[in-house]
Every structure is written in C-alpha cells, then in structure tokens.
Amino acid sequence: MSAKELSPNKKLLYLTGVFLAAYFIPWGAPRVAGAVQEAFLMLSEYAQQHVILCLIPAMFIAGAITVFLNQQAVMSYLGPDAKRVTAYGVASVSGAILAVCSCTVLPIFKGIYKKGAGLGPAVAFLYSGPAINILAIVLSAKVFGWKLGLARAVGAVLFSIIIGLAMALIFRKDDAKRAADARMFAGPSEKPSRSLGQMVVYMASMIGILVFLNWASSKGGSAFWDAIYSAKWWISGAFAAVLAYTVVRWFQKEERIDWVIATRDFSLQILPLLFGGVLVAGFLLGRPGHDALIPSAWIGGLLGGNSLFSNLFASVAGALMYFATLTEIPIVQGLLGSGMGQGPALALLLAGPSLSLPSMLVIGGELGWKKTLTYVGLVVALSTAAGLAFGAAV
C-alpha cells in the first residue's frame, strides 16, 4: 500500500459518512435545496472567474519554482538559517507584489516550501499575498475612511511577520529537522544552465501575467489604476510574448516537459481540495448577497458593537468564507450598513482575505493539521485582538 492510499477502515468511515448524510439530511427542504444550489453556483462562479486567470498561471509558477529554482538559493534567502530581516522581508514583499486571493497563493506557497523555504517565511508569504493588496487597502480607506484603511494596512504587514515568526518558534524543531533533510537530499550544486538574468526574466514574465490578468478596476478610485486596468490584456499579452520567447530559446525540450509535469502534479494535489472546499463554503454560507444554509442575517446580527464575541465571530466567519480579490469591501460595506461595529469590520478584513475553508484544506494537506490549525488560530486571535483595540480607539 502506498503512503497516500486510504486504508480499508478509512474508506469504510468515508462511505459511512456519505450514507449518513444521504439518509438523514432533508435534501428536499427548501433551505437545504437552496444551499445545494448555492454550493454549485459558487463552484461555477469560482471556475469561471478564478481557475483560468488565477490558478492556472499560479500552477505554472509553482511548477517552475519546483523544477528550475535553485534549492540552495531558496534556502539562503528563505530558509530557517537565513537572516530574519532578509527572509521575512523577501516573503512579505513577494506576497504583496502578487496581491492574489487566498486560494491563488497556495500553489506558489507549496512550491517555495517544497524547495526549502523555512516554515516562518513561507507562512509570512502565505498570509501577505492575499492580505497586503495595495488596491484593496486604498479602496478600504476610500470606502470606510482613512482610519480603518490605515489600520488594515498596518495590521496586515505586521501580522505577516508576527505570524511567520510565531510559527517558526512554535515548530522550530520540526523546521530544523526538515531543513537538515533538505540539505541531505539536495545533492551537489550544479552550474545552472541559465544565467540569473534569464531566470529573472522567465519568472517575472509569469508573475506579470498573473498580476495583470487579475488587475481589478478601482471603480473610479484611481485614474492611474484604472488606466492600467483598461490596458491589462495588452500588458498581459506582452508578458506572454516574453514568456514564450524565454521558454523556446532558453529551455530544452526535456526541461519544458518536466515543467508541465510539475504543473500537472500541483493541479492534481490542489484542485480537488479547492473545489471540495468551495462546495462546502457555498453550501454553508453561499455567495456574497445570497443566503445558503446559514442565513446572512444571522451573521450580520452577531457583529454589532465591539465585544470580544463580535470580534471573534467576525474573525472566525471571515476565516471560513471565501473572498475573491476585493469582494470583501462591498461585503463589509453592507455589513457596516446593517450595524456591524468598526472593530469587527477590521477583524473581518484582516482574517477574511488571508484564509478560507478551501485554502485551509490545501494548507492542511501540505503542513499537516497541527500546523494548519495553529496558523488559523494565530490569524483569528490576532485579528480579534486588533478589532478589539481598534473598536475601543475609535
């Protein structure tokens, strides 16, 4: 039996769960039937809006990191023994440049983690990608006021570093053992077949495609930003032309095949968990503006004031919901209009974009559930504390 093959007892347990769900859940009840419809509508929306433009480019970047990026270089900048200022600075800035949603950042996180990045810097990158989105922060200040926008910006930057450092400290023994294994199996360093400049152009062209394909409109909030948005297909096409040139001229046929195989393997690992997580999230919470099994009015009614419970509930609800890039702003705007307090609003803005139920499933498959639950707990706890402090201050 392979390491990943399910044991007969686990197979029986899963079949029993499916049987109990089929037997006891009242699928014909209007609320449940509506939730099932919301689950598949959310999956359809996710497939149409995020898989082709977001996930597929991210998968190719992750495959390139795994196949072509020098392991020693990754470990020197992001490994457990790297200087903290360098490691966490690189991780935070790299994540912020991408400015992607919580699911799109996952393949790239898996790529750098498999290549030898330390747990702390890898987690800092994992948080910073969705959380430190410059346009989202600017729009937050425009829509919610400068105080909430500034609090979101400061909190997101600090959290990426604090959470990364905390994860590295808590799991330092596991990280040290993993780093030793990485050094042991890295093998002798070979002279790269491409120059550093060529690799920079190759990787930058893929990152450019990912960033500009998903460039969002500011809805009139920034003329410069909207000018880029209007030209995003031309800019993306230019990056695609550069990528095609680099792949044809600088890589051998065997290397291109290895890259495609690595991308395929990442897709097979991540997509089933993401799709399953999106279905569950849609079944429980529905799409923005649509009710599913849990009515949105219940959530809105629990977020008023600035109590510990309201901030904790906002953090937990945000961590479970899936937010596509920038969708958290109209959702929070609607909740504020329904009576949500300023503190819970900040808590949701700090926890929501960086986590989702689908992303938790993928992170759990990579890091294990002990590390994943610790990461989720840190995000929720820090977001709750920030919401309480901000609510008290304003």
C-alpha positions in Angstrom: 0.0 0.0 0.0 1.4 3.4 -0.9 1.7 6.1 1.7 -1.2 8.1 0.2 -3.6 5.2 -0.3 -6.5 5.0 2.1 -6.8 2.1 4.4 -9.9 -0.1 4.3 -11.1 1.3 7.6 -10.8 4.9 6.4 -12.6 4.0 3.2 -15.4 2.4 5.3 -15.5 5.5 7.5 -15.9 7.9 4.5 -18.6 5.6 3.0 -20.4 5.6 6.3 -20.3 9.4 6.4 -21.8 9.6 2.9 -24.5 7.1 3.8 -25.5 9.0 7.0 -25.6 12.3 5.1 -27.8 10.8 2.3 -30.1 9.1 4.9 -30.6 11.9 7.4 -30.2 15.3 5.7 -33.5 16.6 4.4 -32.4 17.3 0.9 -35.9 18.2 -0.2 -36.3 21.0 2.4 -36.3 24.5 0.7 -33.4 25.8 2.9 -31.2 22.7 2.2 -32.1 22.6 -1.5 -31.2 26.3 -1.8 -27.9 25.6 -0.1 -27.1 22.8 -2.5 -27.8 25.1 -5.4 -25.7 27.9 -3.9 -22.8 25.4 -3.5 -22.7 24.6 -7.2 -23.4 28.2 -8.3 -20.4 29.2 -6.2 -18.3 26.5 -7.7 -19.4 27.6 -11.2 -18.6 31.2 -10.4 -15.2 30.1 -9.0 -14.4 28.1 -12.1 -15.4 30.9 -14.4 -13.7 33.7 -12.6 -10.6 32.3 -10.9 -9.4 29.0 -12.3 -8.3 30.1 -15.8 -6.9 33.5 -15.0 -5.7 32.9 -11.4 -5.0 29.3 -10.6 -3.5 28.1 -13.9 -0.9 30.8 -14.1 -0.1 30.2 -10.4 0.3 26.5 -11.0 2.8 27.1 -13.8 4.8 29.5 -11.5 4.7 26.8 -8.8 5.9 24.1 -11.3 8.7 26.4 -12.4 9.8 27.0 -8.8 9.9 23.3 -8.1 11.8 22.4 -11.3 14.1 25.3 -12.0 14.7 27.3 -8.9 17.9 26.5 -7.2 17.3 25.0 -3.8 20.3 26.5 -2.1 19.3 30.0 -3.3 15.8 29.5 -1.8 17.3 28.3 1.5 19.8 31.1 1.6 17.0 33.8 1.3 14.0 32.0 2.9 15.4 29.0 4.8 15.4 28.5 8.5 19.0 29.7 8.8 18.6 32.8 6.7 18.7 36.2 8.3 15.3 37.1 9.7 15.3 40.6 8.2 16.1 39.2 4.8 13.8 36.1 5.0 10.7 37.9 6.3 11.3 41.0 4.1 11.5 38.9 1.0 8.5 36.8 2.0 6.3 39.8 2.8 7.3 41.9 -0.3 7.0 38.9 -2.6 3.5 38.1 -1.4 2.4 41.7 -1.6 3.6 42.0 -5.2 1.4 39.1 -6.2 -1.7 40.5 -4.5 -3.8 37.4 -5.1 -6.6 35.7 -3.3 -6.2 33.1 -0.5 -6.5 30.2 -3.0 -4.3 31.5 -5.8 -1.4 32.0 -3.5 -1.4 28.3 -2.4 0.4 26.7 -5.4 3.3 29.2 -5.1 3.4 28.7 -1.3 3.7 25.0 -1.8 6.4 25.5 -4.4 8.7 27.6 -2.3 8.0 25.4 0.8 8.9 22.2 -1.0 12.0 23.9 -2.3 13.4 24.5 1.2 11.9 27.8 2.5 11.6 27.9 6.3 8.1 27.5 7.8 8.1 31.0 9.1 9.0 32.9 5.9 6.7 30.5 3.9 3.8 31.3 6.2 4.6 35.0 6.0 4.4 34.8 2.2 1.1 32.8 2.5 -0.5 35.5 4.6 0.9 38.5 2.9 -0.2 37.6 -0.7 -4.0 37.9 -0.1 -3.8 40.4 2.9 -1.3 43.1 1.6 -3.2 44.0 -1.5 -2.4 47.6 -2.3 -5.6 48.4 -4.2 -7.8 46.7 -1.5 -6.1 48.8 1.2 -6.6 52.0 -0.9 -10.2 51.2 -1.5 -10.7 50.4 2.1 -9.5 53.8 3.1 -11.7 55.4 0.4 -14.9 53.5 1.3 -14.5 53.0 5.1 -12.4 56.1 6.0 -8.7 56.6 6.4 -8.6 55.2 10.0 -9.9 51.8 9.0 -7.9 51.7 5.8 -4.7 52.6 7.7 -5.4 50.0 10.4 -5.9 47.3 7.8 -2.6 48.2 6.1 -0.6 48.3 9.3 -2.2 45.2 10.7 -1.7 43.2 7.5 2.0 44.0 7.3 2.6 43.3 11.0 0.6 40.1 11.0 2.5 38.6 8.1 5.7 38.9 10.1 4.3 38.1 13.6 2.5 35.0 12.4 5.6 33.8 10.5 7.9 34.3 13.5 5.4 32.6 15.8 5.0 29.6 13.5 8.8 29.3 13.2 9.2 29.5 17.0 6.4 27.0 17.8 7.6 24.4 15.3 11.3 25.2 15.4 12.3 21.5 16.0 10.2 20.3 13.0 11.6 23.0 10.8 15.2 22.3 11.8 14.7 18.6 11.1 13.1 19.4 7.7 16.0 21.7 6.8 18.5 19.1 7.6 16.7 16.6 5.3 16.6 19.2 2.6 20.3 19.7 2.8 20.9 16.0 2.8 18.9 15.3 -0.3 19.8 18.4 -2.2 22.8 16.8 -3.8 25.9 18.6 -5.1 25.2 22.1 -6.6 25.4 22.1 -10.3 26.2 25.0 -12.6 22.9 26.4 -13.7 22.2 26.1 -17.5 20.7 29.7 -17.5 22.0 32.9 -16.1 20.4 34.7 -13.2 19.2 37.4 -15.5 17.5 34.8 -17.7 15.8 33.2 -14.8 14.6 36.6 -13.5 13.1 37.4 -16.9 11.4 34.0 -17.1 9.9 34.2 -13.6 9.0 37.8 -13.9 7.1 37.2 -17.2 4.9 34.6 -15.5 4.3 36.8 -12.4 3.4 39.7 -14.8 0.8 37.5 -16.5 -0.7 36.5 -13.1 -0.8 40.1 -11.7 -2.1 41.9 -14.8 -4.6 39.2 -15.9 -6.2 39.7 -12.4 -5.8 43.5 -12.2 -9.1 44.9 -10.8 -10.8 48.2 -11.5 -10.8 50.7 -8.7 -14.3 51.8 -9.8 -13.1 55.4 -10.3 -11.0 55.5 -7.1 -7.7 55.9 -9.0 -7.3 57.1 -12.6 -3.8 55.6 -12.9 -5.0 52.2 -11.6 -8.0 52.2 -14.0 -5.7 53.2 -16.9 -3.7 50.0 -16.2 -6.9 48.1 -15.9 -8.1 49.2 -19.3 -4.8 48.0 -20.9 -4.4 44.9 -18.8 -4.9 42.5 -21.8 -2.3 44.2 -23.8 0.1 44.2 -20.9 -0.6 40.5 -20.1 -0.1 39.7 -23.8 3.3 41.4 -23.8 4.4 39.4 -20.8 3.1 36.2 -22.5 5.2 37.0 -25.6 8.3 37.4 -23.4 7.5 34.1 -21.6 7.1 32.3 -25.0 10.5 33.6 -26.1 12.2 32.5 -22.9 10.7 29.0 -23.0 11.6 28.4 -26.6 15.1 29.9 -26.6 16.4 29.2 -23.1 14.9 25.8 -22.2 15.5 22.3 -23.6 12.5 20.1 -24.6 13.1 17.8 -21.7 13.0 20.8 -19.3 9.8 22.0 -20.8 8.2 18.6 -20.3 9.4 18.5 -16.6 7.8 21.9 -16.1 4.5 20.8 -17.5 4.6 17.6 -15.4 5.3 19.5 -12.2 2.4 21.9 -13.0 0.1 18.9 -13.6 1.1 17.4 -10.3 0.4 20.6 -8.4 -3.0 20.8 -10.1 -3.9 17.2 -9.1 -2.9 17.9 -5.5 -4.6 21.2 -5.1 -7.7 21.4 -7.3 -9.7 18.6 -5.7 -9.3 20.1 -2.3 -10.1 23.6 -3.5 -13.2 22.5 -5.4 -14.4 20.5 -2.4 -13.8 23.4 -0.1 -15.7 25.8 -2.4 -18.7 23.5 -2.5 -18.8 23.2 1.4 -18.3 27.0 1.8 -21.1 27.7 -0.8 -23.4 25.2 0.9 -22.9 26.7 4.4 -22.5 30.5 3.6 -23.4 31.0 -0.1 -22.2 33.6 -2.5 -22.0 37.3 -1.4 -25.5 38.6 -1.3 -27.1 35.2 -1.4 -28.3 33.0 1.5 -27.4 29.4 1.9 -27.8 27.1 4.9 -26.7 29.8 7.4 -28.7 33.0 6.8 -26.6 36.1 6.3 -29.0 38.0 8.7 -27.7 35.7 11.5 -24.2 36.7 10.8 -25.0 40.4 10.5 -26.9 40.4 13.8 -23.9 38.9 15.7 -21.4 41.6 14.6 -22.7 44.7 16.3 -20.8 46.6 19.0 -17.3 45.9 19.9 -17.5 42.9 22.3 -15.0 40.1 22.4 -17.6 37.8 20.9 -18.5 40.1 18.0 -14.8 40.5 17.1 -14.1 36.8 17.5 -17.2 35.9 15.4 -16.1 38.3 12.7 -12.6 36.7 12.6 -13.9 33.1 12.5 -16.6 33.9 9.9 -14.1 35.7 7.8 -11.6 32.8 8.0 -14.3 30.3 6.8 -15.7 32.5 4.0 -14.1 32.6 0.5 -13.3 36.2 -0.7 -12.3 36.7 -4.2 -9.9 39.7 -4.6 -11.6 42.9 -3.5 -15.0 41.3 -2.8 -14.5 41.8 0.9 -15.0 45.6 0.5 -18.7 45.5 -0.7 -19.5 42.7 1.8 -18.1 44.7 4.8 -19.7 47.8 3.5 -23.1 46.1 3.5 -22.5 44.6 7.0 -21.5 48.1 8.3 -24.8 49.4 6.9 -26.5 46.6 8.8 -25.0 47.7 12.1 -21.6 45.9 12.3 -19.1 47.7 14.5 -15.8 49.2 13.4 -13.8 46.7 15.4 -15.4 43.6 13.9 -15.1 45.2 10.5 -11.3 45.4 10.9 -11.2 41.8 12.3 -13.0 40.5 9.2 -10.8 42.5 6.8 -7.6 41.0 8.5 -8.8 37.4 8.7 -11.1 37.1 5.7 -8.9 37.7 2.6 -6.0 35.6 4.0 -8.0 32.5 4.8 -10.9 30.5 3.5 -12.2 27.0 4.1 -10.9 25.8 0.7 -7.4 27.2 1.5 -7.4 25.5 4.9 -7.9 22.1 3.3 -4.9 22.6 1.0 -2.7 24.0 3.7 -3.7 21.0 5.9 -2.6 18.6 3.1 0.8 20.3 2.9 1.6 21.2 6.5 -0.5 18.8 8.5 -3.4 19.7 10.6 -1.4 20.6 13.7 0.5 23.4 11.9 -2.6 24.4 9.9 -4.8 24.8 13.0 -2.0 26.8 14.7 -1.8 29.1 11.7 -5.6 29.6 11.6 -5.6 30.1 15.4 -2.9 32.8 15.1 -4.8 34.7 12.4 -8.1 34.5 14.2 -6.6 35.5 17.6 -4.6 38.5 16.2 -7.5 39.7 14.1 -9.8 39.5 17.1 -7.3 41.5 19.3 -6.8 44.1 16.5 -10.5 44.5 16.2 -11.0 45.0 19.9 -8.2 47.5 20.1 -9.4 49.4 17.0 -13.0 49.4 18.2 -12.0 50.8 21.6 -9.8 53.5 20.0 -12.4 54.8 17.6 
